[in-house]
Amino acid sequence: TRGRFCERCYAEETEEIPTTDHYWGSWNVWQEPTCTTAGIRGRTCQRCYQSEQEPIDTLAHEWQDGYCTRCGERNKISGISVKNGAQLTDDEKMIYGLTCGLNSAKDYFEITDNSLSLSNGKAVIGTGTHINVLKGEAIATYYEAVIFGDVNGDGWYDGMDAMIVSCLANGMLTQDDVSEAVYMAADCNHDGVIDQLDVDILNQAGVLLSQVDQSKSEEELLATSSAYIEYLNLIDQSIDAPAEAEKEPAQINWFQTILAFLNTLFKFIYDIFKF
């Protein structure tokens, strides 16, 4: 508005001044866009300080080795599914239900796209191993293996794993200190809690391992040892076990354990006296 006064009677009159256009400043990014969320940019009027904003389109994924280098999301593709008791987690990132000591996971996948193939970077598949899905020579996506009880990633579960699970159960390690796959594998009885019950199961696995004749080759040992077969059955690799079974640690065959201990003791005494 503008106004004026009469110099004789001091009467006043006013009139409106038309509005002016905003004098906008430059656009600035207020929130960076990602592959999954839009960004925001805005600008401010230099006259009235009113601001306005608009969205910035989401970024395209940059896939490399099966995951996006921008947001870390794993690439999901069609033409492949699991079978033979294997299951995927809800986010389809991890696969479980595999047996111990696998050199390949091909028996657990159904591939309907002929351009796809499988590979893994380790000789034995253990917890944390990436099972890569190749499209040609490039990694199109991957699945992270979970072997319940195997927290050190060597493909087997034993007393070595029990030490790590014990640290988790007693607070010396937290969930943030280990990977998601390792934390899932540490829950040996699938009750949703990592506690002494899980440690006991792994300790029992270690006891059964002591019955195996260490003079045999590794191939003979894994193929013929009844104790090792019993050891492999200690931890169910599915998570649909009955609730009663989940709450109780696996039972030791004390008769076999005592015989194995005596056998080991006699061998030890024999080795001493033969020298």
Buried (B, 14 or more C-beta within 10 A) or exposed (E): EEEEEEEEEEEEEEEEEEEEEBEBEEEEEEBEBBBEBEBBBBBBBEEEEEBEEEEBEBBEBEBEEBBBEBBEBBBEEEBBEBEEEBBBBEEEBBBBBBBBBBEEBEEBBEBEEEEBBBBBEBEBBBBBBBBBBBBEEEBBBBBBBBBBBBBBBBBBBBBBBBBBBBBBBEEEBEEEEBBBBBBBBBBBBBBEEBBBBBBBBBBBBBBBBBBBBEEEEEEEBBEEBEBBEBBBEBBBBEBEBEEEEBEEBBEBBEEBBEEBEEEBEEEEEEEEEEE
